Amino acid sequence: MKTKFETPVGPGYSCELNVLASESQFLLQQIQIWNSAHDYRFSGESDLNGLSEALENLSWSQRRHLRNAIRRTHHKITFASANRFLHRLFRKILQRESPLHLDYSDREAKIRTARKAWVEARDAALKALELYKSEKGDYFRTRGF
């Protein structure tokens, strides 16, 4: 008994130009909604002018790459997946000089720089401790203190 394979329906399953354009615009709106809940910042230009012309110039494999990026990002929007999709759309397809991407919020950026400074200080302290232990060795045990 043979089963008939049915083509899945949903975001990221079609390579047709009009479907890719509408799904890209819809996913951009979804990323903006997700961003408003997570307090990240957008930077770069966000205009989609020339999207249909740019999609017409794509090869079949480039269309597949865009389709897969749409599917992955639509499945679960995260900071990394949103930036990967935005990079593919604005830098690779629309070839913008300053593409739209997500940046950390001000508070998260401060936390990351503070953690980086703390890690550097911790590494310096561990090196100083290792130097101290190697210098001290068993000096006090051999002297009888």
C-alpha positions in Angstrom: 0.0 0.0 0.0 1.6 3.2 -1.1 1.0 6.4 0.7 0.8 9.7 -1.1 3.1 12.4 0.0 1.3 15.7 0.6 3.3 18.9 0.4 3.2 20.6 3.8 1.4 23.9 4.0 2.6 26.8 6.2 5.4 29.4 6.5 8.6 28.4 4.8 7.3 25.6 2.5 7.0 27.4 -0.8 9.6 29.0 -3.1 7.1 31.0 -5.1 8.1 34.7 -5.3 4.8 36.2 -4.0 4.7 33.7 -1.1 8.3 34.4 -0.1 7.7 38.2 -0.2 4.5 38.0 1.9 6.1 35.6 4.4 9.2 37.8 4.7 7.0 40.8 5.5 4.9 38.8 7.9 7.9 37.4 9.7 9.4 40.9 9.9 6.2 42.0 11.7 6.4 39.0 14.0 10.0 39.9 14.9 8.9 43.4 15.7 6.1 42.1 18.0 8.6 39.7 19.6 11.1 42.5 20.0 8.6 44.7 21.8 8.1 42.0 24.4 11.9 41.4 24.9 13.2 45.0 25.0 15.9 44.8 22.4 16.8 47.6 20.0 16.6 47.7 16.2 19.4 49.4 14.4 19.8 50.0 10.7 17.4 50.8 7.9 14.2 48.7 7.8 12.7 49.6 4.4 11.7 46.7 2.1 11.7 48.7 -1.1 12.8 46.6 -4.0 12.0 43.3 -2.3 10.0 41.8 -5.2 12.7 42.8 -7.8 15.4 41.4 -5.5 13.5 38.1 -5.2 13.1 37.8 -8.9 16.8 37.9 -9.3 17.4 35.0 -6.9 18.5 31.6 -8.1 16.6 28.6 -7.0 19.1 27.6 -4.3 19.0 31.2 -2.9 15.2 31.0 -2.8 15.5 27.7 -0.9 17.9 29.3 1.6 15.5 32.1 2.2 12.6 29.7 2.5 14.5 27.6 5.1 15.5 30.8 7.0 11.8 31.8 7.1 10.9 28.3 8.4 13.6 28.2 11.1 12.8 31.7 12.3 9.1 31.2 12.3 9.4 28.0 14.2 11.0 29.8 17.2 12.0 33.4 17.2 15.2 34.0 19.3 17.7 36.8 19.2 20.1 34.7 17.1 17.5 33.4 14.7 16.0 36.8 14.2 19.4 38.3 13.4 20.2 35.5 11.0 17.0 36.0 9.1 17.4 39.8 9.1 21.0 39.4 7.9 19.9 37.1 5.0 17.1 39.4 4.0 18.7 42.8 4.2 22.4 42.0 3.5 22.3 39.1 1.1 19.0 39.7 -0.8 18.4 43.4 -0.6 22.2 44.2 -0.3 21.8 47.1 2.1 24.9 48.9 3.5 23.4 49.2 7.0 21.0 46.3 7.4 18.3 46.0 10.1 19.5 44.0 13.0 18.8 43.5 16.7 21.1 44.9 19.4 21.1 44.3 23.1 19.2 46.7 25.3 21.2 49.3 27.2 21.0 47.4 30.5 22.0 44.0 29.0 25.0 45.7 27.2 26.1 47.1 30.6 25.7 43.7 32.2 27.8 42.1 29.5 30.6 44.6 29.8 30.6 44.3 33.6 30.8 40.5 33.3 33.7 40.7 30.8 35.6 43.0 33.3 34.9 40.6 36.1 36.1 37.6 34.2 39.4 39.4 33.4 39.8 40.4 37.0 39.1 36.8 38.1 41.7 35.4 35.7 44.3 37.9 36.9 43.5 36.9 40.6 43.9 33.2 39.7 47.2 33.9 38.1 48.4 35.9 41.1 47.3 33.0 43.4 49.1 30.5 41.3 52.3 32.6 41.5 51.9 33.0 45.3 51.5 29.2 45.8 54.4 28.4 43.5 56.6 30.9 45.4 55.5 29.8 48.9 55.5 26.0 48.1 56.2 24.2 51.4 58.4 26.9 52.9 56.5 27.2 56.1 56.3 23.5 56.7 60.0 23.0 56.3 60.8 25.8 58.8 58.7 24.3 61.5 56.1 27.1 62.0 
